[in-house]
Amino acid sequence: MKYLTQFVIIMGFTLLGEALQRLIPLPIPASVYGLLLLFAALCLKIVKLEQVKETAGFLTSILPILFVSPAVGIVEDWALIREDLLAILLLLVASTVLTFGIAGRITQAFLKKGGASHD
């Protein structure tokens, strides 16, 4: 019963994210709204980590399986993707490098602010 309760809590935040995505006219996925709401609830101690920890860990561990459906969709739409493959690959590489660079800079800033040294 504990896992079902934890799953319902997580799905509740997912539902709230869906509602927010329909109410706020921004191009932000509903799942991002849901994650931000759950994060805020955890930070504000509205939801305690113990109330979602085991189920969240399980969902994280099966995350690769959840990507099978989008991969099948890519295979099905290969004719459309093939036309713009070079542009898509260039965007993927550029966004990955940019993400790594920004994440590295943010990590360095946090390490400097916290007084920790990292070689």
Biopython code that builds the backbone (N, CA, C, O; Angstrom):
import numpy as np
from Bio.PDB.StructureBuilder import StructureBuilder

atoms = [
    (1, "MET", "N", (0.819, -1.192, 0.000)),
    (1, "MET", "CA", (0.000, 0.000, 0.000)),
    (1, "MET", "C", (0.865, 1.259, 0.000)),
    (1, "MET", "O", (0.469, 2.291, -0.542)),
    (2, "LYS", "N", (2.051, 1.168, 0.612)),
    (2, "LYS", "CA", (2.952, 2.309, 0.700)),
    (2, "LYS", "C", (3.352, 2.786, -0.706)),
    (2, "LYS", "O", (3.373, 3.986, -0.978)),
    (3, "TYR", "N", (3.669, 1.833, -1.593)),
    (3, "TYR", "CA", (4.099, 2.193, -2.939)),
    (3, "TYR", "C", (2.962, 2.820, -3.736)),
    (3, "TYR", "O", (3.187, 3.743, -4.518)),
    (4, "LEU", "N", (1.769, 2.336, -3.547)),
    (4, "LEU", "CA", (0.615, 2.903, -4.234)),
    (4, "LEU", "C", (0.383, 4.339, -3.782)),
    (4, "LEU", "O", (0.104, 5.214, -4.602)),
    (5, "THR", "N", (0.497, 4.581, -2.485)),
    (5, "THR", "CA", (0.331, 5.935, -1.953)),
    (5, "THR", "C", (1.396, 6.865, -2.524)),
    (5, "THR", "O", (1.095, 7.990, -2.926)),
    (6, "GLN", "N", (2.631, 6.396, -2.558)),
    (6, "GLN", "CA", (3.713, 7.221, -3.114)),
    (6, "GLN", "C", (3.470, 7.505, -4.592)),
    (6, "GLN", "O", (3.700, 8.621, -5.057)),
    (7, "PHE", "N", (3.009, 6.506, -5.324)),
    (7, "PHE", "CA", (2.735, 6.680, -6.745)),
    (7, "PHE", "C", (1.612, 7.690, -6.960)),
    (7, "PHE", "O", (1.684, 8.509, -7.877)),
    (8, "VAL", "N", (0.584, 7.640, -6.130)),
    (8, "VAL", "CA", (-0.538, 8.580, -6.235)),
    (8, "VAL", "C", (-0.058, 10.008, -5.961)),
    (8, "VAL", "O", (-0.498, 10.944, -6.628)),
    (9, "ILE", "N", (0.828, 10.181, -4.997)),
    (9, "ILE", "CA", (1.372, 11.511, -4.709)),
    (9, "ILE", "C", (2.121, 12.044, -5.932)),
    (9, "ILE", "O", (1.919, 13.188, -6.340)),
    (10, "ILE", "N", (2.980, 11.216, -6.507)),
    (10, "ILE", "CA", (3.754, 11.637, -7.683)),
    (10, "ILE", "C", (2.825, 11.939, -8.854)),
    (10, "ILE", "O", (3.001, 12.943, -9.545)),
    (11, "MET", "N", (1.843, 11.079, -9.077)),
    (11, "MET", "CA", (0.897, 11.314, -10.174)),
    (11, "MET", "C", (0.035, 12.544, -9.922)),
    (11, "MET", "O", (-0.389, 13.204, -10.871)),
    (12, "GLY", "N", (-0.230, 12.861, -8.664)),
    (12, "GLY", "CA", (-0.969, 14.076, -8.336)),
    (12, "GLY", "C", (-0.213, 15.317, -8.794)),
    (12, "GLY", "O", (-0.804, 16.245, -9.346)),
    (13, "PHE", "N", (1.096, 15.329, -8.563)),
    (13, "PHE", "CA", (1.906, 16.454, -9.028)),
    (13, "PHE", "C", (1.994, 16.476, -10.555)),
    (13, "PHE", "O", (2.077, 17.545, -11.160)),
    (14, "THR", "N", (1.976, 15.308, -11.164)),
    (14, "THR", "CA", (1.946, 15.239, -12.621)),
    (14, "THR", "C", (0.645, 15.844, -13.149)),
    (14, "THR", "O", (0.652, 16.586, -14.131)),
    (15, "LEU", "N", (-0.459, 15.525, -12.498)),
    (15, "LEU", "CA", (-1.766, 16.082, -12.885)),
    (15, "LEU", "C", (-1.796, 17.597, -12.704)),
    (15, "LEU", "O", (-2.313, 18.320, -13.555)),
    (16, "LEU", "N", (-1.242, 18.069, -11.597)),
    (16, "LEU", "CA", (-1.160, 19.520, -11.383)),
    (16, "LEU", "C", (-0.312, 20.181, -12.466)),
    (16, "LEU", "O", (-0.630, 21.281, -12.920)),
    (17, "GLY", "N", (0.760, 19.517, -12.880)),
    (17, "GLY", "CA", (1.592, 20.036, -13.963)),
    (17, "GLY", "C", (0.820, 20.125, -15.269)),
    (17, "GLY", "O", (0.966, 21.089, -16.019)),
    (18, "GLU", "N", (-0.007, 19.112, -15.540)),
    (18, "GLU", "CA", (-0.858, 19.134, -16.742)),
    (18, "GLU", "C", (-1.819, 20.320, -16.691)),
    (18, "GLU", "O", (-2.022, 21.009, -17.691)),
    (19, "ALA", "N", (-2.403, 20.547, -15.530)),
    (19, "ALA", "CA", (-3.346, 21.660, -15.382)),
    (19, "ALA", "C", (-2.639, 22.997, -15.580)),
    (19, "ALA", "O", (-3.153, 23.879, -16.269)),
    (20, "LEU", "N", (-1.469, 23.146, -14.982)),
    (20, "LEU", "CA", (-0.715, 24.394, -15.139)),
    (20, "LEU", "C", (-0.326, 24.639, -16.589)),
    (20, "LEU", "O", (-0.374, 25.770, -17.072)),
    (21, "GLN", "N", (0.058, 23.574, -17.276)),
    (21, "GLN", "CA", (0.482, 23.718, -18.665)),
    (21, "GLN", "C", (-0.667, 24.213, -19.533)),
    (21, "GLN", "O", (-0.446, 24.944, -20.499)),
    (22, "ARG", "N", (-1.880, 23.823, -19.197)),
    (22, "ARG", "CA", (-3.049, 24.274, -19.952)),
    (22, "ARG", "C", (-3.441, 25.705, -19.561)),
    (22, "ARG", "O", (-3.993, 26.438, -20.382)),
    (23, "LEU", "N", (-3.160, 26.104, -18.322)),
    (23, "LEU", "CA", (-3.522, 27.441, -17.856)),
    (23, "LEU", "C", (-2.509, 28.507, -18.241)),
    (23, "LEU", "O", (-2.884, 29.646, -18.519)),
    (24, "ILE", "N", (-1.228, 28.150, -18.259)),
    (24, "ILE", "CA", (-0.165, 29.118, -18.540)),
    (24, "ILE", "C", (0.277, 28.953, -19.991)),
    (24, "ILE", "O", (0.736, 27.878, -20.377)),
    (25, "PRO", "N", (0.145, 29.999, -20.795)),
    (25, "PRO", "CA", (0.455, 29.881, -22.227)),
    (25, "PRO", "C", (1.955, 29.994, -22.537)),
    (25, "PRO", "O", (2.360, 30.839, -23.336)),
    (26, "LEU", "N", (2.760, 29.165, -21.922)),
    (26, "LEU", "CA", (4.191, 29.123, -22.204)),
    (26, "LEU", "C", (4.546, 27.760, -22.785)),
    (26, "LEU", "O", (3.887, 26.768, -22.472)),
    (27, "PRO", "N", (5.571, 27.695, -23.620)),
    (27, "PRO", "CA", (5.950, 26.401, -24.215)),
    (27, "PRO", "C", (6.788, 25.544, -23.264)),
    (27, "PRO", "O", (7.896, 25.125, -23.600)),
    (28, "ILE", "N", (6.249, 25.296, -22.091)),
    (28, "ILE", "CA", (6.935, 24.484, -21.086)),
    (28, "ILE", "C", (6.137, 23.194, -20.927)),
    (28, "ILE", "O", (4.925, 23.240, -20.719)),
    (29, "PRO", "N", (6.808, 22.035, -21.024)),
    (29, "PRO", "CA", (6.091, 20.760, -20.890)),
    (29, "PRO", "C", (5.445, 20.617, -19.514)),
    (29, "PRO", "O", (5.959, 21.113, -18.512)),
    (30, "ALA", "N", (4.323, 19.938, -19.493)),
    (30, "ALA", "CA", (3.595, 19.714, -18.244)),
    (30, "ALA", "C", (4.458, 18.954, -17.231)),
    (30, "ALA", "O", (4.357, 19.192, -16.027)),
    (31, "SER", "N", (5.296, 18.053, -17.712)),
    (31, "SER", "CA", (6.137, 17.282, -16.794)),
    (31, "SER", "C", (7.117, 18.187, -16.045)),
    (31, "SER", "O", (7.450, 17.918, -14.891)),
    (32, "VAL", "N", (7.576, 19.247, -16.691)),
    (32, "VAL", "CA", (8.485, 20.188, -16.022)),
    (32, "VAL", "C", (7.738, 20.934, -14.926)),
    (32, "VAL", "O", (8.256, 21.111, -13.824)),
    (33, "TYR", "N", (6.520, 21.371, -15.229)),
    (33, "TYR", "CA", (5.710, 22.012, -14.182)),
    (33, "TYR", "C", (5.506, 21.058, -13.005)),
    (33, "TYR", "O", (5.643, 21.457, -11.848)),
    (34, "GLY", "N", (5.183, 19.810, -13.299)),
    (34, "GLY", "CA", (4.963, 18.833, -12.237)),
    (34, "GLY", "C", (6.195, 18.616, -11.388)),
    (34, "GLY", "O", (6.113, 18.552, -10.162)),
    (35, "LEU", "N", (7.346, 18.502, -12.047)),
    (35, "LEU", "CA", (8.596, 18.325, -11.305)),
    (35, "LEU", "C", (8.912, 19.539, -10.440)),
    (35, "LEU", "O", (9.352, 19.394, -9.299)),
    (36, "LEU", "N", (8.689, 20.733, -10.979)),
    (36, "LEU", "CA", (8.937, 21.943, -10.193)),
    (36, "LEU", "C", (7.996, 22.035, -8.989)),
    (36, "LEU", "O", (8.408, 22.440, -7.901)),
    (37, "LEU", "N", (6.736, 21.658, -9.192)),
    (37, "LEU", "CA", (5.799, 21.665, -8.072)),
    (37, "LEU", "C", (6.193, 20.653, -6.998)),
    (37, "LEU", "O", (6.133, 20.952, -5.805)),
    (38, "LEU", "N", (6.595, 19.461, -7.423)),
    (38, "LEU", "CA", (7.033, 18.446, -6.456)),
    (38, "LEU", "C", (8.298, 18.903, -5.733)),
    (38, "LEU", "O", (8.423, 18.719, -4.522)),
    (39, "PHE", "N", (9.229, 19.493, -6.466)),
    (39, "PHE", "CA", (10.452, 20.010, -5.855)),
    (39, "PHE", "C", (10.126, 21.078, -4.815)),
    (39, "PHE", "O", (10.671, 21.070, -3.711)),
    (40, "ALA", "N", (9.228, 22.001, -5.180)),
    (40, "ALA", "CA", (8.833, 23.051, -4.239)),
    (40, "ALA", "C", (8.165, 22.447, -3.004)),
    (40, "ALA", "O", (8.434, 22.873, -1.881)),
    (41, "ALA", "N", (7.303, 21.465, -3.209)),
    (41, "ALA", "CA", (6.628, 20.813, -2.080)),
    (41, "ALA", "C", (7.627, 20.109, -1.171)),
    (41, "ALA", "O", (7.470, 20.114, 0.051)),
    (42, "LEU", "N", (8.651, 19.504, -1.762)),
    (42, "LEU", "CA", (9.679, 18.854, -0.952)),
    (42, "LEU", "C", (10.503, 19.896, -0.187)),
    (42, "LEU", "O", (10.809, 19.699, 0.989)),
    (43, "CYS", "N", (10.864, 20.999, -0.847)),
    (43, "CYS", "CA", (11.645, 22.048, -0.183)),
    (43, "CYS", "C", (10.871, 22.712, 0.949)),
    (43, "CYS", "O", (11.438, 23.058, 1.985)),
    (44, "LEU", "N", (9.576, 22.884, 0.741)),
    (44, "LEU", "CA", (8.736, 23.532, 1.747)),
    (44, "LEU", "C", (8.212, 22.550, 2.802)),
    (44, "LEU", "O", (7.448, 22.927, 3.690)),
    (45, "LYS", "N", (8.632, 21.301, 2.691)),
    (45, "LYS", "CA", (8.236, 20.245, 3.642)),
    (45, "LYS", "C", (6.736, 19.957, 3.618)),
    (45, "LYS", "O", (6.183, 19.430, 4.583)),
    (46, "ILE", "N", (6.076, 20.309, 2.499)),
    (46, "ILE", "CA", (4.674, 19.942, 2.335)),
    (46, "ILE", "C", (4.601, 18.436, 2.101)),
    (46, "ILE", "O", (3.718, 17.750, 2.617)),
    (47, "VAL", "N", (5.548, 17.942, 1.310)),
    (47, "VAL", "CA", (5.721, 16.505, 1.090)),
    (47, "VAL", "C", (7.085, 16.144, 1.651)),
    (47, "VAL", "O", (8.085, 16.799, 1.358)),
    (48, "LYS", "N", (7.112, 15.110, 2.450)),
    (48, "LYS", "CA", (8.389, 14.648, 3.006)),
    (48, "LYS", "C", (9.017, 13.641, 2.051)),
    (48, "LYS", "O", (8.310, 12.890, 1.379)),
    (49, "LEU", "N", (10.337, 13.627, 1.992)),
    (49, "LEU", "CA", (11.050, 12.748, 1.076)),
    (49, "LEU", "C", (10.645, 11.287, 1.273)),
    (49, "LEU", "O", (10.537, 10.536, 0.304)),
    (50, "GLU", "N", (10.422, 10.889, 2.513)),
    (50, "GLU", "CA", (10.036, 9.508, 2.797)),
    (50, "GLU", "C", (8.692, 9.137, 2.171)),
    (50, "GLU", "O", (8.393, 7.957, 1.987)),
    (51, "GLN", "N", (7.881, 10.152, 1.843)),
    (51, "GLN", "CA", (6.565, 9.897, 1.265)),
    (51, "GLN", "C", (6.626, 9.537, -0.212)),
    (51, "GLN", "O", (5.637, 9.063, -0.771)),
    (52, "VAL", "N", (7.777, 9.755, -0.857)),
    (52, "VAL", "CA", (7.888, 9.458, -2.291)),
    (52, "VAL", "C", (9.189, 8.755, -2.667)),
    (52, "VAL", "O", (9.382, 8.400, -3.830)),
    (53, "LYS", "N", (10.070, 8.553, -1.714)),
    (53, "LYS", "CA", (11.434, 8.107, -2.005)),
    (53, "LYS", "C", (11.510, 6.772, -2.742)),
    (53, "LYS", "O", (12.171, 6.684, -3.777)),
    (54, "GLU", "N", (10.853, 5.737, -2.235)),
    (54, "GLU", "CA", (10.990, 4.407, -2.836)),
    (54, "GLU", "C", (10.417, 4.356, -4.254)),
    (54, "GLU", "O", (11.046, 3.812, -5.161)),
    (55, "THR", "N", (9.244, 4.915, -4.437)),
    (55, "THR", "CA", (8.619, 4.892, -5.765)),
    (55, "THR", "C", (9.391, 5.769, -6.741)),
    (55, "THR", "O", (9.554, 5.398, -7.904)),
    (56, "ALA", "N", (9.867, 6.922, -6.291)),
    (56, "ALA", "CA", (10.672, 7.781, -7.162)),
    (56, "ALA", "C", (11.960, 7.062, -7.570)),
    (56, "ALA", "O", (12.391, 7.163, -8.719)),
    (57, "GLY", "N", (12.565, 6.344, -6.642)),
    (57, "GLY", "CA", (13.763, 5.565, -6.974)),
    (57, "GLY", "C", (13.474, 4.490, -8.003)),
    (57, "GLY", "O", (14.261, 4.272, -8.924)),
    (58, "PHE", "N", (12.345, 3.820, -7.843)),
    (58, "PHE", "CA", (11.964, 2.792, -8.811)),
    (58, "PHE", "C", (11.729, 3.393, -10.186)),
    (58, "PHE", "O", (12.216, 2.864, -11.185)),
    (59, "LEU", "N", (10.982, 4.502, -10.247)),
    (59, "LEU", "CA", (10.703, 5.140, -11.535)),
    (59, "LEU", "C", (11.991, 5.620, -12.200)),
    (59, "LEU", "O", (12.127, 5.546, -13.421)),
    (60, "THR", "N", (12.926, 6.106, -11.406)),
    (60, "THR", "CA", (14.207, 6.529, -11.956)),
    (60, "THR", "C", (14.992, 5.336, -12.488)),
    (60, "THR", "O", (15.673, 5.445, -13.508)),
    (61, "SER", "N", (14.901, 4.205, -11.807)),
    (61, "SER", "CA", (15.664, 3.032, -12.248)),
    (61, "SER", "C", (15.129, 2.437, -13.548)),
    (61, "SER", "O", (15.883, 1.802, -14.286)),
    (62, "ILE", "N", (13.840, 2.630, -13.842)),
    (62, "ILE", "CA", (13.285, 2.089, -15.084)),
    (62, "ILE", "C", (13.183, 3.152, -16.177)),
    (62, "ILE", "O", (12.551, 2.927, -17.209)),
    (63, "LEU", "N", (13.799, 4.295, -15.952)),
    (63, "LEU", "CA", (13.721, 5.393, -16.905)),
    (63, "LEU", "C", (14.127, 5.006, -18.326)),
    (63, "LEU", "O", (13.457, 5.435, -19.265)),
    (64, "PRO", "N", (15.180, 4.226, -18.537)),
    (64, "PRO", "CA", (15.525, 3.859, -19.919)),
    (64, "PRO", "C", (14.397, 3.140, -20.664)),
    (64, "PRO", "O", (14.251, 3.304, -21.875)),
    (65, "ILE", "N", (13.619, 2.362, -19.958)),
    (65, "ILE", "CA", (12.508, 1.649, -20.592)),
    (65, "ILE", "C", (11.463, 2.639, -21.103)),
    (65, "ILE", "O", (10.803, 2.391, -22.112)),
    (66, "LEU", "N", (11.318, 3.758, -20.401)),
    (66, "LEU", "CA", (10.322, 4.751, -20.783)),
    (66, "LEU", "C", (10.685, 5.468, -22.087)),
    (66, "LEU", "O", (9.842, 6.143, -22.677)),
    (67, "PHE", "N", (11.940, 5.325, -22.540)),
    (67, "PHE", "CA", (12.358, 5.963, -23.784)),
    (67, "PHE", "C", (12.148, 5.065, -25.000)),
    (67, "PHE", "O", (12.426, 5.485, -26.124)),
    (68, "VAL", "N", (11.670, 3.856, -24.805)),
    (68, "VAL", "CA", (11.453, 2.948, -25.934)),
    (68, "VAL", "C", (10.390, 3.507, -26.874)),
    (68, "VAL", "O", (10.575, 3.475, -28.090)),
    (69, "SER", "N", (9.303, 4.007, -26.350)),
    (69, "SER", "CA", (8.222, 4.529, -27.174)),
    (69, "SER", "C", (8.668, 5.694, -28.058)),
    (69, "SER", "O", (8.367, 5.684, -29.252)),
    (70, "PRO", "N", (9.380, 6.709, -27.521)),
    (70, "PRO", "CA", (9.863, 7.772, -28.412)),
    (70, "PRO", "C", (10.834, 7.253, -29.470)),
    (70, "PRO", "O", (10.845, 7.753, -30.595)),
    (71, "ALA", "N", (11.644, 6.263, -29.125)),
    (71, "ALA", "CA", (12.581, 5.702, -30.109)),
    (71, "ALA", "C", (11.825, 5.041, -31.247)),
    (71, "ALA", "O", (12.229, 5.154, -32.404)),
    (72, "VAL", "N", (10.739, 4.357, -30.939)),
    (72, "VAL", "CA", (9.915, 3.730, -31.976)),
    (72, "VAL", "C", (9.294, 4.810, -32.852)),
    (72, "VAL", "O", (9.200, 4.644, -34.069)),
    (73, "GLY", "N", (8.873, 5.905, -32.249)),
    (73, "GLY", "CA", (8.314, 7.018, -33.011)),
    (73, "GLY", "C", (9.321, 7.603, -33.990)),
    (73, "GLY", "O", (8.965, 7.971, -35.110)),
    (74, "ILE", "N", (10.583, 7.687, -33.565)),
    (74, "ILE", "CA", (11.627, 8.188, -34.461)),
    (74, "ILE", "C", (11.809, 7.248, -35.638)),
    (74, "ILE", "O", (11.956, 7.699, -36.774)),
    (75, "VAL", "N", (11.802, 5.958, -35.384)),
    (75, "VAL", "CA", (11.944, 4.988, -36.466)),
    (75, "VAL", "C", (10.769, 5.091, -37.439)),
    (75, "VAL", "O", (10.958, 5.002, -38.652)),
    (76, "GLU", "N", (9.567, 5.278, -36.916)),
    (76, "GLU", "CA", (8.390, 5.387, -37.768)),
    (76, "GLU", "C", (8.429, 6.642, -38.643)),
    (76, "GLU", "O", (7.937, 6.620, -39.771)),
    (77, "ASP", "N", (9.000, 7.724, -38.142)),
    (77, "ASP", "CA", (9.049, 8.989, -38.873)),
    (77, "ASP", "C", (10.406, 9.216, -39.537)),
    (77, "ASP", "O", (10.769, 10.358, -39.819)),
    (78, "TRP", "N", (11.151, 8.158, -39.787)),
    (78, "TRP", "CA", (12.491, 8.272, -40.332)),
    (78, "TRP", "C", (12.506, 9.036, -41.655)),
    (78, "TRP", "O", (13.443, 9.795, -41.903)),
    (79, "ALA", "N", (11.513, 8.862, -42.498)),
    (79, "ALA", "CA", (11.483, 9.553, -43.792)),
    (79, "ALA", "C", (11.467, 11.074, -43.599)),
    (79, "ALA", "O", (12.110, 11.804, -44.354)),
    (80, "LEU", "N", (10.745, 11.539, -42.606)),
    (80, "LEU", "CA", (10.706, 12.975, -42.320)),
    (80, "LEU", "C", (12.012, 13.467, -41.700)),
    (80, "LEU", "O", (12.497, 14.553, -42.018)),
    (81, "ILE", "N", (12.562, 12.660, -40.824)),
    (81, "ILE", "CA", (13.786, 13.041, -40.118)),
    (81, "ILE", "C", (14.984, 13.027, -41.060)),
    (81, "ILE", "O", (15.860, 13.885, -40.954)),
    (82, "ARG", "N", (15.032, 12.078, -41.966)),
    (82, "ARG", "CA", (16.170, 11.918, -42.870)),
    (82, "ARG", "C", (16.441, 13.195, -43.665)),
    (82, "ARG", "O", (17.595, 13.524, -43.939)),
    (83, "GLU", "N", (15.379, 13.912, -44.033)),
    (83, "GLU", "CA", (15.539, 15.141, -44.819)),
    (83, "GLU", "C", (16.349, 16.201, -44.065)),
    (83, "GLU", "O", (17.111, 16.947, -44.680)),
    (84, "ASP", "N", (16.193, 16.273, -42.769)),
    (84, "ASP", "CA", (16.866, 17.292, -41.958)),
    (84, "ASP", "C", (17.877, 16.693, -40.985)),
    (84, "ASP", "O", (18.176, 17.291, -39.952)),
    (85, "LEU", "N", (18.401, 15.521, -41.311)),
    (85, "LEU", "CA", (19.278, 14.807, -40.381)),
    (85, "LEU", "C", (20.521, 15.610, -40.014)),
    (85, "LEU", "O", (20.891, 15.657, -38.841)),
    (86, "LEU", "N", (21.164, 16.235, -40.975)),
    (86, "LEU", "CA", (22.383, 17.002, -40.689)),
    (86, "LEU", "C", (22.087, 18.154, -39.735)),
    (86, "LEU", "O", (22.831, 18.376, -38.780)),
    (87, "ALA", "N", (21.007, 18.884, -39.986)),
    (87, "ALA", "CA", (20.645, 19.997, -39.111)),
    (87, "ALA", "C", (20.317, 19.499, -37.705)),
    (87, "ALA", "O", (20.702, 20.117, -36.712)),
    (88, "ILE", "N", (19.608, 18.385, -37.631)),
    (88, "ILE", "CA", (19.250, 17.818, -36.323)),
    (88, "ILE", "C", (20.508, 17.402, -35.562)),
    (88, "ILE", "O", (20.638, 17.691, -34.372)),
    (89, "LEU", "N", (21.422, 16.732, -36.233)),
    (89, "LEU", "CA", (22.662, 16.298, -35.582)),
    (89, "LEU", "C", (23.504, 17.486, -35.125)),
    (89, "LEU", "O", (24.065, 17.463, -34.029)),
    (90, "LEU", "N", (23.596, 18.525, -35.958)),
    (90, "LEU", "CA", (24.345, 19.720, -35.558)),
    (90, "LEU", "C", (23.725, 20.386, -34.336)),
    (90, "LEU", "O", (24.439, 20.822, -33.433)),
    (91, "LEU", "N", (22.401, 20.467, -34.306)),
    (91, "LEU", "CA", (21.723, 21.031, -33.137)),
    (91, "LEU", "C", (21.932, 20.186, -31.889)),
    (91, "LEU", "O", (22.131, 20.721, -30.799)),
    (92, "LEU", "N", (21.889, 18.876, -32.046)),
    (92, "LEU", "CA", (22.121, 17.991, -30.900)),
    (92, "LEU", "C", (23.527, 18.160, -30.336)),
    (92, "LEU", "O", (23.710, 18.252, -29.122)),
    (93, "VAL", "N", (24.514, 18.199, -31.222)),
    (93, "VAL", "CA", (25.902, 18.357, -30.773)),
    (93, "VAL", "C", (26.099, 19.723, -30.118)),
    (93, "VAL", "O", (26.704, 19.821, -29.051)),
    (94, "ALA", "N", (25.585, 20.779, -30.761)),
    (94, "ALA", "CA", (25.748, 22.127, -30.208)),
    (94, "ALA", "C", (25.054, 22.265, -28.856)),
    (94, "ALA", "O", (25.623, 22.837, -27.926)),
    (95, "SER", "N", (23.839, 21.749, -28.738)),
    (95, "SER", "CA", (23.119, 21.874, -27.466)),
    (95, "SER", "C", (23.773, 21.037, -26.368)),
    (95, "SER", "O", (23.757, 21.425, -25.200)),
    (96, "THR", "N", (24.348, 19.893, -26.737)),
    (96, "THR", "CA", (25.038, 19.062, -25.741)),
    (96, "THR", "C", (26.285, 19.776, -25.227)),
    (96, "THR", "O", (26.521, 19.819, -24.020)),
    (97, "VAL", "N", (27.078, 20.332, -26.130)),
    (97, "VAL", "CA", (28.287, 21.053, -25.730)),
    (97, "VAL", "C", (27.919, 22.263, -24.874)),
    (97, "VAL", "O", (28.562, 22.531, -23.859)),
    (98, "LEU", "N", (26.886, 22.988, -25.288)),
    (98, "LEU", "CA", (26.439, 24.151, -24.528)),
    (98, "LEU", "C", (25.958, 23.745, -23.128)),
    (98, "LEU", "O", (26.277, 24.412, -22.144)),
    (99, "THR", "N", (25.206, 22.671, -23.044)),
    (99, "THR", "CA", (24.717, 22.182, -21.753)),
    (99, "THR", "C", (25.871, 21.774, -20.847)),
    (99, "THR", "O", (25.883, 22.117, -19.664)),
    (100, "PHE", "N", (26.843, 21.041, -21.395)),
    (100, "PHE", "CA", (28.017, 20.649, -20.597)),
    (100, "PHE", "C", (28.771, 21.879, -20.107)),
    (100, "PHE", "O", (29.193, 21.937, -18.952)),
    (101, "GLY", "N", (28.940, 22.861, -20.988)),
    (101, "GLY", "CA", (29.673, 24.068, -20.605)),
    (101, "GLY", "C", (28.973, 24.839, -19.506)),
    (101, "GLY", "O", (29.608, 25.253, -18.536)),
    (102, "ILE", "N", (27.677, 25.037, -19.645)),
    (102, "ILE", "CA", (26.914, 25.776, -18.633)),
    (102, "ILE", "C", (26.899, 25.015, -17.311)),
    (102, "ILE", "O", (27.082, 25.609, -16.249)),
    (103, "ALA", "N", (26.681, 23.699, -17.375)),
    (103, "ALA", "CA", (26.670, 22.886, -16.146)),
    (103, "ALA", "C", (28.032, 22.946, -15.456)),
    (103, "ALA", "O", (28.104, 23.024, -14.230)),
    (104, "GLY", "N", (29.096, 22.909, -16.230)),
    (104, "GLY", "CA", (30.446, 23.002, -15.660)),
    (104, "GLY", "C", (30.685, 24.333, -14.981)),
    (104, "GLY", "O", (31.237, 24.384, -13.882)),
    (105, "ARG", "N", (30.273, 25.412, -15.630)),
    (105, "ARG", "CA", (30.447, 26.753, -15.048)),
    (105, "ARG", "C", (29.637, 26.906, -13.761)),
    (105, "ARG", "O", (30.125, 27.465, -12.778)),
    (106, "ILE", "N", (28.424, 26.417, -13.771)),
    (106, "ILE", "CA", (27.588, 26.501, -12.570)),
    (106, "ILE", "C", (28.195, 25.688, -11.439)),
    (106, "ILE", "O", (28.217, 26.128, -10.290)),
    (107, "THR", "N", (28.690, 24.498, -11.768)),
    (107, "THR", "CA", (29.334, 23.663, -10.747)),
    (107, "THR", "C", (30.561, 24.365, -10.180)),
    (107, "THR", "O", (30.763, 24.372, -8.966)),
    (108, "GLN", "N", (31.380, 24.953, -11.044)),
    (108, "GLN", "CA", (32.556, 25.684, -10.568)),
    (108, "GLN", "C", (32.153, 26.841, -9.657)),
    (108, "GLN", "O", (32.792, 27.071, -8.630)),
    (109, "ALA", "N", (31.111, 27.564, -10.020)),
    (109, "ALA", "CA", (30.658, 28.687, -9.202)),
    (109, "ALA", "C", (30.191, 28.212, -7.827)),
    (109, "ALA", "O", (30.485, 28.847, -6.815)),
    (110, "PHE", "N", (29.463, 27.093, -7.794)),
    (110, "PHE", "CA", (29.015, 26.550, -6.511)),
    (110, "PHE", "C", (30.189, 26.079, -5.664)),
    (110, "PHE", "O", (30.198, 26.276, -4.448)),
    (111, "LEU", "N", (31.167, 25.466, -6.292)),
    (111, "LEU", "CA", (32.343, 24.992, -5.546)),
    (111, "LEU", "C", (33.124, 26.171, -4.974)),
    (111, "LEU", "O", (33.589, 26.107, -3.836)),
    (112, "LYS", "N", (33.275, 27.248, -5.749)),
    (112, "LYS", "CA", (33.974, 28.415, -5.259)),
    (112, "LYS", "C", (33.196, 29.078, -4.133)),
    (112, "LYS", "O", (33.781, 29.494, -3.132)),
    (113, "LYS", "N", (31.886, 29.179, -4.290)),
    (113, "LYS", "CA", (31.049, 29.830, -3.271)),
    (113, "LYS", "C", (31.047, 29.043, -1.976)),
    (113, "LYS", "O", (31.048, 29.623, -0.890)),
    (114, "GLY", "N", (31.044, 27.711, -2.088)),
    (114, "GLY", "CA", (31.027, 26.866, -0.902)),
    (114, "GLY", "C", (32.391, 26.722, -0.243)),
    (114, "GLY", "O", (32.494, 26.153, 0.843)),
    (115, "GLY", "N", (33.432, 27.226, -0.879)),
    (115, "GLY", "CA", (34.763, 27.147, -0.311)),
    (115, "GLY", "C", (35.451, 25.838, -0.532)),
    (115, "GLY", "O", (36.549, 25.623, -0.018)),
    (116, "ALA", "N", (34.831, 24.943, -1.290)),
    (116, "ALA", "CA", (35.457, 23.645, -1.565)),
    (116, "ALA", "C", (36.436, 23.794, -2.710)),
    (116, "ALA", "O", (36.240, 24.614, -3.607)),
    (117, "SER", "N", (37.481, 23.005, -2.675)),
    (117, "SER", "CA", (38.436, 23.012, -3.782)),
    (117, "SER", "C", (38.331, 21.704, -4.519)),
    (117, "SER", "O", (38.139, 20.645, -3.921)),
    (118, "HIS", "N", (38.461, 21.791, -5.823)),
    (118, "HIS", "CA", (38.352, 20.606, -6.672)),
    (118, "HIS", "C", (39.428, 20.691, -7.726)),
    (118, "HIS", "O", (39.495, 21.664, -8.476)),
    (119, "ASP", "N", (40.255, 19.698, -7.788)),
    (119, "ASP", "CA", (41.348, 19.723, -8.778)),
    (119, "ASP", "C", (41.017, 18.870, -9.962)),
    (119, "ASP", "O", (41.816, 18.771, -10.894)),
]
sb = StructureBuilder()
sb.init_structure("model")
sb.init_model(0)
sb.init_chain("A")
sb.init_seg("    ")
for serial, (resi, resn, name, xyz) in enumerate(atoms, 1):
    if name == "N":
        sb.init_residue(resn, " ", resi, " ")
    sb.init_atom(name, np.array(xyz, "f"), 0.0, 1.0, " ", f" {name:<3s}", serial, name[0])
structure = sb.get_structure()
